[in-house]
Amino acid sequence: MNPAPERKQDPLAVLILGPTGSGKTALSLALGEQFQGEIISCDSVAVYRGLDLGSAKPSRQDQARLPHYLIDVVNPDHAFTAGDYARLARAALDEITQRHHVPIVTGGTGLYLRALTQGLHAVPIRQEKTREALLQGHEKHGSGWLHSLLTELDHESAQRIHPNDIPKLIRALEIMYAIGQPLSVVFAVPKDPLTGFRLLRIGLNPPRPALYERLNQRAAAMFALGLVEETRCLLQQFGRVRSLDSLGYRQALAFLDGTISEAEAIAAAQQGHRNYAKRQLTWFRREPAVHWIEDFGDSPHVICKAAALLQANIA
């Protein structure tokens, strides 16, 4: 199903996207203060309370400058899905526009952004017992077992999913067992795209060497500011929850386990952030009608260029 055409009288929503470390937060704050904006975070780690340093959340001072949404929503041991995000973010869009302010969606989680703008298929929530049983079966029977099982139950999905992509195989089987229908049937039902808004997408793509250097510095700073201690506290309070398998926390956990040194953890986090930035850019290149700006979001000329784009579209 194609989304309804945008109408000139529809309110404007700004989407600031780009790789981690590209200055999206700085740009969103600058635009928000200039255009009566309010910020909706689009970050799958920032939704968790206590995961502060590793998620590079806006500081308390920055959050006090403008209203922020979708930060510190749930505890780390609570499952939070792209569907949850889409529902809460759409409610925030409506709330902000009812005050005649400009919603500015800011973050680097491409799946969340797509869920917000394009909608998701109606799939069931995670079935933890089913997932655990499937994972145990994979560990017992070895490589290929999950794919063979899916081939028997849903041949079409098995053809699309790589035999070594364990998370996708488990999710496909989990859905099959939960609703008794293959993914191909679920995906035949139209999504629920966002309507009633004009979307202005602004993408940040700073020079790659400068971005990588900034990411290296930021990853090292996370450890210097206490990421290991933050991870230790979260581990003691919540155990080895899934949310701790995030960039930075994963490496801090390995250090706490004694499997790598702190220097190795920092280097691994730096490499992980660089790899993540590459994947984000690949993902966001598929977004439609993005106004790409080839620099960091905290650069004055970038702020001016983005403000001009917003001004041209806000009337």
N, C-alpha and C positions, 0 to 999 in steps of 0.2 A: 504494500500500500504506500503510495506517495503521500508525503505530508501536505496539508492544505497550503495553498500559496500564501505568502506573507502579504499583509495589507499595510499600507503606509501608516494607517492609524494605530496599528498594533504597537505596543510598547517595545522598546529596544532592550535587548539583553546582550551584554558584552562577554565574549568568551576569550580569555587570555590563556594561550596554550604554548607549549614548548618544553624543551628538556629540563631536567632538574638542574638547578644552579644558573638558569638563564636570566633570573631577575624578574620573574613573574609577580612575586609579592610586591616588590618595589613599584613596579608599573601599576599594579592594581590600586595600591594606596594613593599614588599620585593622581591617577584618573578619578578615583573615588572622591578625593578631596576637591577636585576641580569641578566635578559634575554631579555632586550629591549622590554618590554611589554607595552601595553596600556590598560586601564581599561574601560570596559563597565559595568556600573551599572545595576543591575537587581533588582530594588526596586520600588514598585508601588507607594510609597509616595515620594521618592527622585526625581521623575520626575517633581514634582510641585515646582515652584519658591516660596520662602518664607516659606515653610514647612521645616525648617532647624533643629531645636532642636529635634522635635519629631520624625524625620526620621533618626536621627543620621547620617546625611550625612558626608562624609569625610570633614575634615576642609579645609579651603582655602589653608592652608599651604600644606596639603597632596595632594590636587588637583593640586597644582603647581609642585609637584614632578614628576608627569607623566600625560600625556593626559588622560582625563576622558570623557566618553560619557554617554548620557541618564540621566544626572543630570540637574535640572532646565530647563526642556524642555518646559513646558506650565504653564500658570497661574492656580491657584487653582480652578477657576470657569470653566475650560475647561475640557471636557470629554476626557479621555485618556484610551484606551483599550489595552488588551493584543495583539490584532492585530496591533495596532499602534506601540507597543513595538517591536514586531517581525520584522516589516518592517524596523524600524529605526536601530535596533540592527544588523540585517543582513547587512544593508548598512555599518554600522560601522565595522563589521567583514571584509568586502571586502576592505574598505578604509585602515584599519590597515595592512592587509596582503599585499596589494599593495606596502606598504613601507617596506615589509619584516620584520615587527615587529610581536610580539606575542600578539594576543588578549586574554585578561583575563576577562571573564565574572564573575562578583562578586555580590552576593546578595542573599536574602532569599525569593523572591517572586516566589514560585514554578510554578504558572500558567504562569508567564512571561517566565520562563526558558523553560517550556514545549512548549509554543507557538514558541519560538525561534528554538528549536531543532526538534520538531515534526510537527510544523505547526498547523493551526487551520482550522476548517470547515468554509466554506464561508457563514457566517451569517450576516444579516444586522446590521448596527450600531444602537445604542440605539434610540428608538422612545419615546422621553420624554412625549409627549402628551398621547400616548397609555399607557405608564407606569403609569402616573398620574391617568388616568381613571380607570385602573385596581386596583390600590391601593385604590382609593376612593370606588370602588365597594366592595373590601375586607373589608374596614372599615364599610361600610353600611350593608352588608349582613352577615358579620361574618365569623368565621372559617369554612372552607370547601367549600366556594363559588368558590374560584379560582380553586380548585382541581376538583370540579364538572364541571366547565366550560371547563377545559382542557380535562377531560374525554370525553365530548361530541365531542370535536374538534380533539383530538389527544390521543386516548385511550392508545396507546403504550407508549408514553411519560409519561402519567399520572400514569401508573403502575410503572415507574422507579422513580418518584419524590414523596417524602414524602408529605402528605397533609399539613403539617405545614411548609414546606420549601418555604416560601413566595417569596424570591428572584428568585429561580429557576422556580417556577410556573409562575411568572410574565414574566420572560425572555422567557419561552417556548411559552406563549400566545402572547407575543410581536412579536416573530419571525413568528408565525402562521398568525397573522394579517398582518404583513409586506409583506410576500412573498406568502401567500396563500398555504403554504405547511407545513406539520408537521415536527418536529425535526427529526423523524425517516428517512424522505426522505433527509433532509439536511445532516445528519450524514452518509448516504450511499455514499456520494461523498467523494473520497479519500482526505486526507489532503495533504499538501505540505511540506514534511519534509526538513530540512536543508541538503544540499549536498555540496560536495567539500571541506569538512573539516574533519580532524581527531580530535575527541573530547577526551580530558583528563579530567575526572571528579575527583575532589579532595573534599572530604567531611570532615567537622570538627564536631566532636562529643565529646566535653569536658565533664568531669564528671558532672553529673546532679546537685549535691549540689553546686559545685563551679560555675556552669553556673547560677543557680538561684540567688546566692549571687551577682554575677556580674550584673545581670539584675536588682536586687533590688537597687543596688547602682546607676546604670545608670539612672533608672527611677527617683530616688530622685534627681540626679544631673540635669536632664532636667528641673525640676521645679525650682531648685536653680539657674540655669543659665538664667531663664526668659521665660519658656514655656508658662506661663499664659499670660504674656504681648505679646509674639509673637502671641498667639491665639487671644487675644483681637484685635490686629492690623489687623490680617487676617479677623476676623469677621466684623470689621468696613469697611474694604475695599471690601470684596467679599460676605458678608452675610454667611448664614449657608449652605455653599456648601458641596457637598458630600465628597470631599477630607478631610474635617475636621472631618469626622466620622472615624478617624484613631486612632490607639493606642496613648495615650498621649493627643492628641488634644480633643478626646471625653471626657476624664476625666477633662481636663482643662476647657472645655465648661461647664461641669456640675458644676464646682466650680464657674465660672463666672455667671451661672444662679442662684447660691445660693442654689442649691439642696444638695450639699455636702460641707464639709469643705476641706481646702487644704490638711490636713493630710489624709482625706478619699480619696481625689483625687489621692494622691501619692500612697496610699495603693492599690487602684483600678488599677492604671497604672502598678504597680509592678505585681499584680496578672494577669493582662491582658498580660503582656510580658511573664510571665512564661507559661501561657496557650498557647500563640502563638508559643513559642519555641517547645512545645510538638507537636503541629499540624505540624509545619515545619518538624520536624524529621520524623514524620509519612509519610508525603508527599515525602520527599527526599529518604526514604528507598525504594520507588518504582522506583527510577531512576536506569537505568542500569549501570553496570560496574563502580561503584564509589569506589575510593580508600579512605577508611575511615581512619582518623587519630584521635585517642582518646584523644585530648587535644585542647587547644586554639591556634588560628592561630598566635598569637604573641609570642609563645614559641620558643626559638631558635632551639630546636630539631625538632619541627614541620616544621619550615622553611627549615631546612636541609633535612628532609625527603621529603617534597614537591618538593624542588629543585632537588633532585635526581630523582624523578618521572618525572619531566619535562625534565631534561637532557636526560633521557633514551628514551624519546619519541620525542624529538625535531629534532633528526637527520633524 
